[in-house]
């Protein structure tokens, strides 16, 4: 999990670095003409890179919905109980404000 968390952190950093590049896709005036044009190659590269990063985030969400968590009710006693039921895990994260 530590390796996955580091990979997710790296993916978030890459996403922050990729987003400003979308501003360079559209340009005004090329060779003296006042028209708006789009750099198709750059748009394709940036879109594919951002889609790959978004796929990593989607995989993280799916992984989070499948991995067990420690129930807060069981921490009162001092011994944490893992919740393994996939439906209970999904409802826990959907109801949670912290995510």
C-alpha positions in Angstrom: 0.0 0.0 0.0 2.9 2.4 0.6 4.1 1.9 -2.9 0.6 2.5 -4.3 0.2 5.6 -2.2 3.5 7.0 -3.5 2.4 6.2 -7.1 -0.9 7.9 -6.5 0.9 11.0 -5.1 3.1 11.0 -8.2 0.1 10.7 -10.4 -1.5 13.7 -8.7 1.7 15.7 -9.2 1.8 14.8 -12.9 -1.9 15.8 -13.2 -1.1 19.2 -11.7 1.8 19.6 -14.2 -0.2 18.5 -17.2 -3.3 20.7 -16.7 -1.6 24.1 -17.6 -0.3 22.6 -20.9 -3.9 22.7 -22.1 -3.5 26.5 -22.4 -0.9 26.0 -25.1 -3.1 23.9 -27.3 -5.1 26.9 -28.5 -3.2 29.8 -30.0 -4.1 33.1 -31.7 -2.6 34.2 -34.9 -0.1 32.0 -36.8 2.1 33.7 -39.3 0.4 37.1 -39.1 -3.2 35.8 -39.5 -5.6 36.7 -36.7 -7.3 33.3 -36.6 -7.6 30.9 -33.7 -5.8 27.6 -34.3 -5.3 24.4 -32.4 -2.1 22.4 -32.2 -3.5 18.9 -32.9 -0.4 16.9 -31.9 0.0 18.7 -28.6 -3.7 18.3 -27.9 -3.5 14.6 -28.5 -0.4 14.1 -26.3 -1.8 16.1 -23.4 -5.2 14.4 -23.6 -3.7 10.9 -23.6 -1.4 11.8 -20.7 -4.3 13.3 -18.7 -6.5 10.3 -19.5 -3.8 7.9 -18.2 -3.5 9.9 -15.0 -7.3 9.9 -14.6 -7.3 6.1 -15.1 -4.9 5.8 -12.2 -7.3 7.8 -10.0 -10.2 5.6 -11.1 -8.2 2.5 -10.2 -7.5 4.0 -6.8 -11.3 4.6 -6.2 -12.1 1.0 -7.2 -9.3 -0.3 -5.0 -10.5 1.7 -2.1 -14.0 0.3 -2.5 -12.6 -3.3 -2.4 -10.0 -3.1 0.5 -11.2 -3.6 4.0 -11.2 -0.9 6.6 -11.1 -0.7 10.4 -14.6 -0.1 11.8 -14.8 3.0 14.1 -17.3 1.3 16.3 -14.8 -1.4 17.2 -12.1 1.1 18.2 -14.1 2.0 21.3 -13.3 -1.3 22.8 -9.6 -0.9 21.8 -9.5 -3.6 19.3 -10.1 -2.8 15.6 -12.3 -5.0 13.6 -11.8 -5.2 9.8 -14.9 -4.9 7.7 -14.5 -7.3 4.7 -18.0 -7.0 3.2 -17.8 -5.2 -0.2 -21.3 -3.7 0.2 -20.5 -2.4 3.6 -17.2 -0.9 2.5 -18.9 0.9 -0.5 -21.7 2.3 1.7 -19.1 3.4 4.3 -17.2 5.5 1.7 -20.3 6.8 0.0 -21.7 8.0 3.3 -18.4 9.4 4.5 -17.6 13.1 4.1 -13.9 12.4 4.4 -13.7 10.0 1.4 
